[in-house]
Amino acid sequence: IAQNGLTGNFQSVMTDKTDARFSLAEGIYKDADWLHSLVENILSLTRLQDGRLTLNKQPEAVEEVMGAAVLTIGKRAPEREIAVQIPDDLLMVPMDARLIGQVLVNLLDNAVKHTQPGEEICVTVFKDNDFAVFTVADRGTGISERDLPHVFQMFYTTQGKGPDAKRGIGLGLAICESIVTAHGGTIHAQNRTDGKGAEFTFTLPLKEGDAVEK
């Protein structure tokens, strides 16, 4: 950013993609964004473990929460396309929008890490009786039978093939489970039955008192 004289006006200076500095700046940006996401997850984990995580549940439009999560991932991985499927009718769900947004971002980020550009990533939501059902599915490498029972364990990392898979430290999915459980919902992972890829599904009760019994 360059300052224009002494007027206090600023104008952006774009770096050409062929400039050697572009890849360096892009790498710094991605590292900073990854660190920001990591810090958010660690802070959430600390609050969860200390019992200091307070849910601010309000009726929220799922399309807005999902849209914000997709926008966040779009900034991190602008080359990826994410398909979104929502009900025709407005679906309001009692939730802490910030925390459920974090769940969706973690699940979408996980899908990006385990897929290649061009492979499908899709997030959907629909109403099933008294629950809202969210699904994040991809056409990536899938989950090995060895890893499948452990994906929600804290600090457990899978042997992903994606270029960024090694950057995971096994917090994202564990935090997803804790947040969804705190909302009275459930979450599970499986491989897709209609081809290759993984599928993560979580539910949220549409009314207070409809939490799934363990």
Buried (B, 14 or more C-beta within 10 A) or exposed (E): EEEEEEEEEEEEEEEEEEEEEEEEEEEEEBEEBBEEBBEBBEEBBEEBEEEEBEBEBEEBBBBEBBBBBBEBBBEBBEEBBBEEEBEEEEBEBBBBBBBBBBBBBBBBBBBBBBBEEEBBBBBBBBBEEEBBBBBBBBBBBBBEEEBBEEBBEBEBBBEBEBEBBEBBEBBBBBBBBBBBBBBBBBBBBEBBEEEEBBBBBBBBBBEEEBBEEE
